[in-house]
């Protein structure tokens, strides 16, 4: 995945929609509040 493909995927999305989408990601839901999300979750991204 390249930055160009990420840009294309999210084109037209509002900040709210991107935020809501990111909060459904496994890394976000499985990480305690105020803790950094491990890069290991990058393999599970829904994009």
N, C-alpha and C positions, 0 to 999 in steps of 0.2 A: 504494500500500500504506500502510495506517495502522497505528499502534501497536496498535489494537484488533484488527486482522486478524492481526497477528504474534502477539499474545497468544493469540488463538483457535487459530492454527495449532499453536503449541507447547504448548497446554494438555495436561497429563498427561504431558509428556515429563520425563524425569529430566535433571539437569545433565549427566550422562555422555552421554546420548543427544544432547543439544543440542551438546555439545562435539564428539562424534564427527561429527555432521552438519556442523558448521562447518568441521571439518578436511578435509572433502571438497570444500569450496567452491573455485572456481577462484582466487579472490584469495588464499586460504591456501596452496594448493599451488604457486602461481607466484611467491610472494613469499619472498625469502630469510629465514631465521630472524632474529629480533630486529629486523626492519624493519617499519615501519608499512605496513598494507595500504591501497592507494590507494582512494579513494572511487569511482574509475572502475569498479572491480569490482562496484559495487552493481547495475549493469545485468545482471550474470550470476548473481545470487543464485538459488538453487534453492528459492524459496518462492513 
